[in-house]
Amino acid sequence: MHPMNEPLHPSPLDIAWCRGQFPALKRTEDGQTAVYFDGPAGSQVPQSVVDAIGHYLIGMNANHGGLFPSSRQSDALLDEAHRAVADLLGAADPRTVVFGANMTSLTLALSRAMARTWQPGDEVVVTRLDHDANVQPWILAARDAGATVRHVDVRPDDCTLDLDDLAAKLSSKTRLVAVGCASNAVGTINPVEEIVQTAHEAGALVFLDAVHLAPHARIDVERWGCDLLTCSAYKFFGPHVGILWGREELLRELPAYKVRPAPDDIPGRWMTGTQSHEGIAGTLAAVEYLAALGRRSMPEAADRRAALSAAYQCIAAYECELVARLLEGLASLPEVKVWGITDPARTAERVPTVGITHARLTPAELADYLGREGIYTWHGNFYALPLTDALGLEPEGMVRIGLLHYNTAEEVGRLLDALAEVE
Ligand SMILES: Cc1ncc(COP(=O)(O)O)c(C=O)c1O
């Protein structure tokens, strides 16, 4: 038995309860329980999310604004989903929560609108640590406006963002800094509040990609002081729905691309076309799942926000321990190289998403081998193309082991055993 298989120290996270909520985790491959380390590409969902989607479709499936009961019920449920996501994001006003197809589509629409406010000579700052959905939309928008794009480097030794380079790339011409909260390839958490402050001192707006942070840590738009933020429900235990939050005056004033009969209020002017109402119902259920998780450790939580804060405390403590075990185990495998923060003492600076390469196997070969062992991982660049490019890992990329709070020390042990035995 690999030493990583020993049970974790007691954690306030009730792992048995959590796993019991996710029916997909019962899946078996050749008699072995499947190990889902593919969460960064989309998490599994609790039964309550499945039920909420079905309940919506059976009980209140209707378009907006109808003067009949199912439409009224549907609208009330959608309003509650805006409130729930505002709680999740730490936003004061539920109208500043926009739903859409996914983060990429919302960001492309926003970037087109922002481009109309830029001029030649303006500058936009993006980073090499980001998913391309937070890079290319801004490159395209800058191209359309004749603006210039500046790229912030990463420190290759630990895949952290080079904050000195960020400061050097800012000037009075900078209109926008687009940065991720956490890397979806190597797990680095960026010091978001510090970045927002530095960018604001230069007079720039800040757009945050919180897609990869959302299943791991509390988002707090009011405290962080950012201007715009996106995430995706399918990464935090919900269905395929994208989320955009923006400061009220920005959402109200930016020139959104919309059709004429659609409401010109917020969030209506950004929620183009008919939404996936059932998906939004499922998103509400995903937030409620997290709140329920928090209430298990803090039954006295005054409201949904407090319960969500408690949930993220449990999740972070549990995941820190789990990833420390994974990093310790990987360090003992001479053929495996970890990209990013490897020091188990620095787990608070990363989420439990670990990018590795193998001395003999390509990422595709390794992911295929693990897949046959019933361990689901991703290979390639995961659209974090600026990073894999900067690290010289294109075209093959790396293997990504993406842990979520429903994963266990035993699963980490199974992965380490499989890696130790790879031929
Ligand atoms: C960090 C990050 N940003 C953006 C995206 C794009 O999200 P979506 O699939 O909702 O467009 C992803 C998806 O993997 C991601 O991991």
Ligand as a Chemical Component Dictionary entry (heavy atoms), coordinates in Angstrom:
data_LIG
# 
_chem_comp.id                   LIG 
_chem_comp.type                 NON-POLYMER 
_chem_comp.pdbx_formal_charge   0 
_chem_comp.three_letter_code    LIG 
# 
loop_
_chem_comp_atom.comp_id 
_chem_comp_atom.atom_id 
_chem_comp_atom.alt_atom_id 
_chem_comp_atom.type_symbol 
_chem_comp_atom.charge 
_chem_comp_atom.model_Cartn_x 
_chem_comp_atom.model_Cartn_y 
_chem_comp_atom.model_Cartn_z 
_chem_comp_atom.pdbx_ordinal 
LIG C1 C1 C 0 -9.563  29.062 -16.465 1  
LIG C2 C2 C 0 -10.595 28.879 -17.526 2  
LIG N1 N1 N 0 -11.090 29.954 -18.135 3  
LIG C3 C3 C 0 -12.023 29.862 -19.082 4  
LIG C4 C4 C 0 -12.501 28.643 -19.484 5  
LIG C5 C5 C 0 -13.557 28.588 -20.542 6  
LIG O1 O1 O 0 -14.775 28.307 -19.935 7  
LIG P1 P1 P 0 -16.050 27.886 -20.788 8  
LIG O2 O2 O 0 -15.881 26.458 -21.150 9  
LIG O3 O3 O 0 -17.186 28.130 -19.848 10 
LIG O4 O4 O 0 -16.105 28.776 -21.977 11 
LIG C6 C6 C 0 -12.022 27.483 -18.886 12 
LIG C7 C7 C 0 -12.487 26.152 -19.326 13 
LIG O5 O5 O 0 -11.798 25.179 -19.212 14 
LIG C8 C8 C 0 -11.045 27.602 -17.872 15 
LIG O6 O6 O 0 -10.554 26.520 -17.251 16 
# 
loop_
_chem_comp_bond.comp_id 
_chem_comp_bond.atom_id_1 
_chem_comp_bond.atom_id_2 
_chem_comp_bond.value_order 
_chem_comp_bond.pdbx_ordinal 
LIG C1 C2 SING 1  
LIG C2 N1 SING 2  
LIG C2 C8 DOUB 3  
LIG N1 C3 DOUB 4  
LIG C3 C4 SING 5  
LIG C4 C5 SING 6  
LIG C4 C6 DOUB 7  
LIG C5 O1 SING 8  
LIG O1 P1 SING 9  
LIG P1 O2 DOUB 10 
LIG P1 O3 SING 11 
LIG P1 O4 SING 12 
LIG C6 C7 SING 13 
LIG C6 C8 SING 14 
LIG C7 O5 DOUB 15 
LIG C8 O6 SING 16 
# 
